[in-house]
Amino acid sequence: MIREALDILAGWSAIDLWIVVTGALAAMACAVPGCFLLLRRQSMMGDALSHTSLLGVVLAFLAADKLADLGWLAPAAKGGVHHAIMVAGAMVVGLLAAILTEWIQKRGRVEASAALGVVFTIFFALGLLLVRVAADKAHIDPDCVLYGTVESAGIGDGVPEPALVNGIVLLVNLALVFLFFKELRISAFDPGLATALGVNARAMHYALMAVTAATLVAAYESVGVIVVVAMLIAPPATAHLLTDRLGRMILISLVVAAVGALLGHAMAVVLPRIVFARLGYTTVGSASSAGMMAVASGLLFGAAALFAPRHGVLSKSLAQWRLGLKIAAEDLLGLLYRLEEHGLSAHGAAAPDLLQRALPVGRLTAALASWTLRRNGSLLVTAGGYRLTDKGRMAARGLVRGHRLWESYLAKHFPLPPDHLHASAEMAEHYLGAQLRQELAGELAETAKVDPHGRSIPGEKDKA
Amino acid sequence: MITRTLPAPLPISDQEHPGSCPLSIHDMTVAYHRRPVLWDIDYDAPPGKLIAIVGPNGSGKTTLIKAALGLVPAASGEVRFFGMRYARQRGRVGYVPQRESVDWDFPVSALDVVAMGLYGRIGWCWPVTRRYQREALAALARVGMADYAHRQISQLSGGQQQRVFLARALAQSADVYLMDEPFAGVDAATERAIVEILRELRSQGKTALVVHHDLQTVTDYFDEVLLLNMRLIAAGPVEQVFTSENLRKAYGGKLALLDEVGHKMRLAGGGQ
């Protein structure tokens, strides 16, 4: 199956390349404002803007046609000028939507999302209506608006227009972020202070809305309204999981966007032929590249959500599991130390069994705990059972010392009965480093010799 | 309609004279949705003092600070910092918002946040150069947080976060500070650190107005107090103003008529 996939990919042509380049440029251009929308918790604003700008585009088209009819606009100059008019139309309508949303929210005393929902559905409906009404005048194909035409990107010679348009938008966006990085950061993080310092956070909000709308419109033609939303939010959300610095987040979101486009097109080419062929549908040759790019962005996000070093689900549970293991190992050390104190050693009893009987841990955890201790040289297996090495005894003494210091500390400051002390100390002992133990001992002064149960508190170092 | 129920605002002199009064509020009324939350505030802050802004929940303490900085529009009245409009004195005014007002998951380090206090001086479009980073680090060191400079801010405790905010205000090197509940939810060590910083500021002749909740510590920490409950109840030196009678006025028995008129104005304004 992999071989089959590679065979298909070997037939990669210039057209495929341009599809990927166009998709990647569109996704990257969207990711830049997307990062700020995400951080401002306005991801849905992107969704709304992608819908409302349809109205802007249609109005701009109609206006351009009118201008051409009046002879103010040379029909020959349509390409570039049309793009500019479209982008301008979307910016104006996008801004209008943002302002109207805020106004409804204030006047109507409704939630921001409710106001947004009202505005963008109305604008989108108006846009669709105009598309149908004016379909014969302006050459707007509703399907093309919804799903985009990335597949036709590579047809023709030279750099295809959609790639050029998205590339320019990407460059403009990057330049804006480079220039206004400080101002964007502070108005997203702390609008109050930003405004107090003279960076009007509301003006920055509207500027971001306008730039987003313009970016979306440029991306539409290649990937379509629906997919654009995924491109706007998924790569920044993925990047947010992978880093905790804003600059790096933007860079990573660019990489994720590009990889998503590449992966998406590859999936669109390969998957249908392999999957559908197996299912018996031989007529399906390929899937929508734009759609698959959105799917790929989603998959990349899923992977990041699972495997991200700090925020990922797996790494979090791995860290939890490691902590559990560390605690079990330390409990075993403490147990052996206390047995030695009583003049007993763990004769004959295997440490895992011992730990399991004494402490609420599973068989596997207990076995792993004793294995890690043996590996790092804290524990020795002898014919007579399990013994602490000098290194292990050092660590164990620290633990037991921490445990008893903590009990004394609690007993000194809270009027607790002695049987209430142990459980808390059992938890705290794993987090009391040498420095905290020293502070505790200092605070307890002379009383730091014997714990509330009458057992002596061992010193940091062996006196012998 | 509403303008007729309010007396016409007195002609206010629009003049600005550089002066020594760090914050002067004249006849300021602030309304949300036509419902006044602050009525006719007149206040002149004495220079070089630590001033507590005290009052029950919803008494307009935060609004007072925000309106002074122009973050919420005032329905009437005027505010001067050292005799001038805020827009011309930004560099001399430091602001510490409430800790809860920002998203602590935001991808920035403690140092990045402190550097924000320098943005006003750095100016638009210029990057935070090494010189400013050193300055930010020095401010962090002043609150005992230099070791945490490169931590992402969600990894800090509440008290540490509050210290970062304080360091950011210090980096602004302002002459008057407006702080919104810097003591809220902080540990004992942070509380001591904040008090120390406040005293240091005072010894440098600076003024701080601090929204404060803990009535027990007002006398220890502050020189002056401003008692607020939708209107200014009393203001002045702690020993004169912080009396049980004034506190009763501020906290006890809400001013029923004030509430009622406010409610009527809101209804008349068409709000629900």
Interface residues (C-beta under 8 A of the other chain):
Chain A: L39 R41 K106 R109 L179 F180 F181 K182 E183 R185 I186 A188 F189 D190 G192 L193 T195 A196 L197 G198 V199 H240 T243 D244 R245 L246 R248 M249
Chain B: H33 K66 L69 G70 L71 A87 R90 V93 Y95 P97 S101 V102 D103 F106 P107 V108 S109 D112 V113 M116 Y119 G120 I122 W124 C125 W126 P127 V128 Q152 S154 R168 G271 Q272
